[in-house]
Amino acid sequence: MPSDFNLEAFFSAASIAEKVGIDLWNFETPDKRGMRTALDWLVPFATGRSRWTYKQISGFQPEKLAPLLRRAAIRYREPAYEEAIAKLPRVTDEERWQLLYARTREPKQ
């Protein structure tokens, strides 16, 4: 899904920008658009609470959002993102991205 690809690029840009003192993680446009808002919008589709009805280039793969959710859980100190990872299909503890972004704490069951 292009949305997760775009968000991944924004997360990378935010990581680079913070090295030079620019906070893109919390940036919002005047109409309240920002990276966190975009992630929060995608979570219900990825966890199955909402059905994706938008046109797609490729099949919907909600598990692709897992590394972004982990990065957001770390950056925003938000346990709800860890809880969302636990609801994603086909995400295991053996995935390589988990080596880069360690779990902040165990999700609630």
N, CA, C and O of each residue as an XYZ file, in Angstrom:
436
protein
N       0.851     -1.161      0.000
C       0.000      0.000      0.000
C       0.898      1.225      0.000
O       1.803      1.312      0.830
N       0.686      2.143     -0.872
C       1.541      3.330     -0.949
C       1.535      4.159      0.330
O       2.523      4.833      0.622
N       0.462      4.128      1.093
C       0.396      4.943      2.305
C       1.488      4.569      3.296
O       2.123      5.450      3.874
N       1.715      3.272      3.501
C       2.760      2.876      4.446
C       4.146      3.193      3.883
O       5.057      3.528      4.640
N       4.310      3.093      2.585
C       5.588      3.438      1.948
C       5.896      4.922      2.141
O       7.019      5.289      2.485
N       4.897      5.771      1.917
C       5.069      7.211      2.111
C       5.369      7.543      3.562
O       6.241      8.364      3.849
N       4.650      6.909      4.473
C       4.862      7.168      5.887
C       6.254      6.721      6.325
O       6.888      7.379      7.150
N       6.724      5.615      5.779
C       8.078      5.158      6.084
C       9.109      6.210      5.648
O      10.078      6.459      6.365
N       8.906      6.816      4.498
C       9.809      7.871      4.023
C       9.764      9.079      4.956
O      10.801      9.673      5.250
N       8.577      9.443      5.421
C       8.459     10.562      6.358
C       9.153     10.247      7.685
O       9.800     11.116      8.268
N       9.021      9.006      8.162
C       9.696      8.623      9.408
C      11.213      8.716      9.233
O      11.916      9.175     10.134
N      11.710      8.288      8.092
C      13.150      8.383      7.837
C      13.593      9.837      7.782
O      14.631     10.194      8.339
N      12.813     10.671      7.115
C      13.140     12.100      7.040
C      13.128     12.722      8.440
O      13.984     13.549      8.755
N      12.180     12.338      9.267
C      12.101     12.879     10.627
C      13.313     12.460     11.455
O      13.828     13.249     12.247
N      13.768     11.223     11.274
C      14.960     10.749     11.991
C      16.195     11.547     11.583
O      17.023     11.890     12.427
N      16.315     11.839     10.303
C      17.454     12.625      9.813
C      17.339     14.070     10.295
O      18.324     14.657     10.742
N      16.150     14.638     10.205
C      15.946     16.037     10.573
C      16.238     16.290     12.049
O      16.748     17.350     12.413
N      15.915     15.319     12.892
C      16.148     15.556     14.323
C      17.641     15.659     14.651
O      18.017     16.227     15.676
N      18.485     15.111     13.780
C      19.938     15.214     13.975
C      20.433     16.648     13.814
O      21.501     16.997     14.316
N      19.664     17.474     13.121
C      20.034     18.884     12.930
C      19.050     19.820     13.635
O      18.961     21.003     13.308
N      18.314     19.273     14.603
C      17.456     20.100     15.440
C      16.098     20.451     14.873
O      15.462     21.396     15.340
N      15.637     19.706     13.870
C      14.321     19.964     13.285
C      13.372     18.846     13.720
O      13.670     17.666     13.534
N      12.235     19.221     14.297
C      11.277     18.238     14.806
C      10.135     18.028     13.816
O       9.125     18.730     13.852
N      10.315     17.053     12.937
C       9.236     16.691     12.018
C       8.264     15.705     12.657
O       7.135     15.550     12.192
N       8.704     15.036     13.728
C       7.844     14.058     14.405
C       6.555     14.704     14.895
O       5.492     14.085     14.852
N       6.645     15.933     15.354
C       5.487     16.609     15.929
C       4.957     17.750     15.064
O       4.055     18.479     15.475
N       5.511     17.900     13.884
C       5.056     18.957     12.985
C       3.626     18.685     12.524
O       3.266     17.550     12.208
N       2.825     19.739     12.491
C       1.470     19.666     11.940
C       1.224     20.877     11.057
O       1.692     21.980     11.340
N       0.487     20.651      9.989
C       0.069     21.757      9.135
C      -1.045     22.523      9.855
O      -1.568     22.034     10.856
N      -1.417     23.701      9.375
C      -2.508     24.443     10.034
C      -3.811     23.653     10.142
O      -4.602     23.886     11.056
N      -4.039     22.720      9.215
C      -5.264     21.910      9.298
C      -5.031     20.581     10.028
O      -5.791     19.627      9.858
N      -3.968     20.535     10.842
C      -3.676     19.408     11.752
C      -3.211     18.122     11.072
O      -3.379     17.041     11.634
N      -2.637     18.215      9.885
C      -2.068     17.036      9.231
C      -0.623     16.877      9.682
O       0.111     17.856      9.818
N      -0.231     15.645      9.907
C       1.128     15.358     10.323
C       1.387     13.861     10.283
O       0.495     13.077      9.962
N       2.594     13.474     10.605
C       2.966     12.058     10.537
C       2.178     11.214     11.530
O       1.706     10.126     11.198
N       2.042     11.718     12.733
C       1.319     10.942     13.737
C      -0.154     10.802     13.356
O      -0.742      9.735     13.536
N      -0.741     11.851     12.839
C      -2.128     11.802     12.382
C      -2.285     10.777     11.258
O      -3.262     10.029     11.225
N      -1.325     10.749     10.348
C      -1.367      9.786      9.239
C      -1.271      8.355      9.756
O      -2.004      7.477      9.301
N      -0.371      8.121     10.702
C      -0.244      6.785     11.287
C      -1.529      6.388     12.001
O      -2.027      5.277     11.822
N      -2.057      7.289     12.801
C      -3.298      7.001     13.526
C      -4.455      6.703     12.570
O      -5.335      5.905     12.894
N      -4.458      7.338     11.399
C      -5.499      7.089     10.413
C      -5.375      5.675      9.831
O      -6.387      5.044      9.526
N      -4.149      5.177      9.676
C      -3.931      3.859      9.082
C      -4.171      2.700     10.049
O      -4.515      1.599      9.617
N      -3.996      2.929     11.338
C      -4.083      1.840     12.318
C      -5.389      1.057     12.241
O      -5.327     -0.172     12.233
N      -6.562      1.675     12.186
C      -7.800      0.873     12.129
C      -7.876     -0.053     10.911
O      -8.457     -1.135     10.996
N      -7.306      0.353      9.798
C      -7.295     -0.505      8.608
C      -6.358     -1.686      8.810
O      -6.678     -2.814      8.435
N      -5.203     -1.422      9.404
C      -4.202     -2.477      9.601
C      -4.651     -3.502     10.633
O      -4.366     -4.691     10.490
N      -5.351     -3.056     11.670
C      -5.768     -3.967     12.737
C      -7.104     -4.645     12.456
O      -7.538     -5.501     13.227
N      -7.753     -4.274     11.368
C      -9.014     -4.912     11.008
C     -10.247     -4.239     11.579
O     -11.355     -4.738     11.386
N     -10.091     -3.127     12.273
C     -11.263     -2.410     12.805
C     -12.041     -1.717     11.698
O     -13.247     -1.504     11.817
N     -11.347     -1.366     10.622
C     -11.999     -0.743      9.458
C     -11.577     -1.488      8.202
O     -10.512     -2.105      8.164
N     -12.400     -1.428      7.194
C     -12.107     -2.097      5.925
C     -11.538     -1.090      4.934
O     -12.086     -0.001      4.764
N     -10.443     -1.455      4.283
C      -9.797     -0.586      3.294
C     -10.628     -0.621      2.015
O     -10.774     -1.678      1.402
N     -11.171      0.520      1.609
C     -12.011      0.571      0.411
C     -11.405      1.451     -0.671
O     -12.024      1.686     -1.709
N     -10.192      1.937     -0.425
C      -9.551      2.831     -1.382
C      -8.837      2.028     -2.469
O      -8.450      0.880     -2.250
N      -8.671      2.626     -3.614
C      -7.967      1.993     -4.722
C      -6.527      1.697     -4.315
O      -5.888      2.491     -3.626
N      -6.027      0.541     -4.753
C      -4.687      0.109     -4.388
C      -3.888     -0.279     -5.616
O      -4.432     -0.739     -6.621
N      -2.590     -0.082     -5.510
C      -1.678     -0.532     -6.557
C      -1.370     -2.011     -6.353
O      -1.269     -2.768     -7.318
N      -1.222     -2.422     -5.090
C      -0.949     -3.819     -4.754
C      -1.838     -4.217     -3.584
O      -2.536     -3.380     -3.011
N      -1.807     -5.488     -3.237
C      -2.639     -5.990     -2.152
C      -2.309     -5.353     -0.813
O      -1.158     -5.012     -0.543
N      -3.314     -5.199      0.012
C      -3.147     -4.598      1.332
C      -2.364     -5.556      2.231
O      -2.741     -6.717      2.385
N      -1.277     -5.064      2.821
C      -0.433     -5.871      3.704
C      -0.275     -5.137      5.036
O       0.686     -4.390      5.219
N      -1.197     -5.340      5.956
C      -1.177     -4.590      7.210
C       0.081     -4.805      8.039
O       0.464     -3.924      8.809
N       0.725     -5.944      7.900
C       1.937     -6.221      8.681
C       3.085     -5.266      8.341
O       4.023     -5.115      9.124
N       3.008     -4.627      7.180
C       4.050     -3.666      6.782
C       4.075     -2.436      7.693
O       5.069     -1.712      7.742
N       2.992     -2.212      8.402
C       2.920     -1.071      9.298
C       3.629     -1.342     10.639
O       3.893     -0.401     11.388
N       3.933     -2.585     10.946
C       4.513     -2.946     12.250
C       5.787     -2.175     12.600
O       5.868     -1.641     13.706
N       6.793     -2.089     11.708
C       7.993     -1.332     12.092
C       7.705      0.147     12.365
O       8.338      0.754     13.229
N       6.760      0.720     11.638
C       6.409      2.115     11.863
C       5.694      2.286     13.199
O       5.913      3.270     13.905
N       4.854      1.340     13.536
C       4.183      1.392     14.826
C       5.190      1.282     15.965
O       5.068      1.973     16.976
N       6.187      0.413     15.800
C       7.207      0.279     16.847
C       7.996      1.572     16.995
O       8.236      2.037     18.109
N       8.396      2.150     15.869
C       9.137      3.418     15.922
C       8.284      4.499     16.584
O       8.796      5.297     17.369
N       7.003      4.529     16.275
C       6.105      5.514     16.879
C       5.941      5.251     18.377
O       5.904      6.195     19.166
N       5.842      3.982     18.777
C       5.720      3.646     20.200
C       6.925      4.165     20.973
O       6.792      4.669     22.088
N       8.103      4.037     20.369
C       9.331      4.512     21.004
C       9.359      6.041     21.019
O       9.598      6.652     22.060
N       9.120      6.640     19.883
C       9.246      8.091     19.736
C       8.213      8.860     20.557
O       8.542      9.841     21.224
N       6.951      8.400     20.501
C       5.881      9.109     21.182
C       5.579      8.553     22.578
O       4.737      9.084     23.302
N       6.276      7.481     22.937
C       6.026      6.818     24.229
C       4.540      6.472     24.372
O       3.894      6.788     25.371
N       4.028      5.809     23.327
C       2.596      5.527     23.246
C       2.362      4.014     23.216
O       2.587      3.382     22.184
N       1.911      3.420     24.337
C       1.678      1.969     24.394
C       0.625      1.470     23.407
O       0.655      0.297     23.033
N      -0.289      2.310     22.981
C      -1.336      1.880     22.040
C      -0.729      1.387     20.731
O      -1.309      0.526     20.068
N       0.426      1.920     20.351
C       1.063      1.460     19.117
C       1.591      0.038     19.278
O       1.519     -0.757     18.341
N       2.121     -0.291     20.454
C       2.545     -1.681     20.718
C       1.338     -2.612     20.696
O       1.408     -3.725     20.176
N       0.237     -2.145     21.264
C      -0.985     -2.953     21.275
C      -1.486     -3.182     19.852
O      -2.007     -4.255     19.547
N      -1.338     -2.195     18.986
C      -1.753     -2.351     17.586
C      -0.881     -3.382     16.877
O      -1.388     -4.152     16.061
N       0.420     -3.415     17.168
C       1.309     -4.414     16.557
C       0.810     -5.817     16.886
O       0.806     -6.699     16.027
N       0.393     -6.017     18.131
C      -0.084     -7.338     18.559
C      -1.324     -7.778     17.789
O      -1.614     -8.973     17.724
N      -2.057     -6.841     17.210
C      -3.283     -7.161     16.471
C      -3.043     -7.377     14.980
O      -3.956     -7.780     14.259
N      -1.831     -7.114     14.514
C      -1.546     -7.257     13.085
C      -1.350     -8.720     12.722
O      -0.798     -9.484     13.514
N      -1.789     -9.118     11.546
C      -1.561    -10.498     11.101
C      -0.109    -10.706     10.657
O       0.548     -9.776     10.190
N       0.366    -11.913     10.809
C       1.668    -12.351     10.281
C       2.866    -11.565     10.816
O       3.863    -11.423     10.108
N       2.794    -11.055     12.036
C       3.943    -10.390     12.648
C       4.490    -11.310     13.727
O       3.762    -11.714     14.635
N       5.770    -11.641     13.628
C       6.390    -12.527     14.607
C       7.560    -11.834     15.300
O       8.047    -10.806     14.829
N       8.002    -12.393     16.406
C       9.141    -11.842     17.148
C      10.457    -12.044     16.411
O      11.469    -11.463     16.803
N      10.471    -12.847     15.358
C      11.701    -13.135     14.632
C      11.985    -12.177     13.480
O      12.983    -12.348     12.779
N      11.154    -11.198     13.270
C      11.349    -10.306     12.134
C      12.517     -9.354     12.375
O      12.697     -8.857     13.487
N      13.305     -9.102     11.338
C      14.536     -8.307     11.469
C      14.319     -6.896     11.976
O      15.159     -6.378     12.712
N      13.233     -6.266     11.610
C      13.007     -4.894     12.061
C      12.965     -4.810     13.572
O      13.223     -3.748     14.138
N      12.641     -5.921     14.244
C      12.582     -5.915     15.708
C      13.974     -5.817     16.332
O      14.103     -5.469     17.506
N      15.011     -6.121     15.559
C      16.372     -5.935     16.044
C      16.739     -4.450     16.078
O      17.509     -4.019     16.936
N      16.197     -3.682     15.156
C      16.489     -2.248     15.087
C      15.685     -1.438     16.093
O      16.179     -0.452     16.642
N      14.459     -1.850     16.332
C      13.559     -1.089     17.191
C      13.041     -2.003     18.298
O      12.046     -2.708     18.130
N      13.734     -1.972     19.426
C      13.387     -2.867     20.534
C      12.061     -2.449     21.161
O      11.744     -1.264     21.256
N      11.302     -3.444     21.584
C      10.014     -3.215     22.213
C      10.218     -2.397     23.483
O      11.137     -2.672     24.255
N       9.383     -1.411     23.702
C       9.500     -0.563     24.875
C       8.958     -1.273     26.119
O       9.496     -1.108     27.213
N       7.906     -2.053     25.953
C       7.361     -2.901     27.011
C       6.361     -3.849     26.384
O       5.953     -3.671     25.236
N       5.970     -4.852     27.142
C       5.048     -5.846     26.617
C       3.660     -5.227     26.421
O       3.185     -4.473     27.270
N       3.013     -5.553     25.292
C       1.657     -5.025     25.076
C       0.658     -5.667     26.033
O       0.861     -6.790     26.493
N      -0.421     -4.945     26.329
C      -1.497     -5.498     27.169
C      -2.214     -6.591     26.398
O      -2.402     -6.475     25.187
N      -2.602     -7.615     27.061
C      -3.347     -8.703     26.412
C      -4.816     -8.620     26.733
O      -5.596     -9.453     26.273
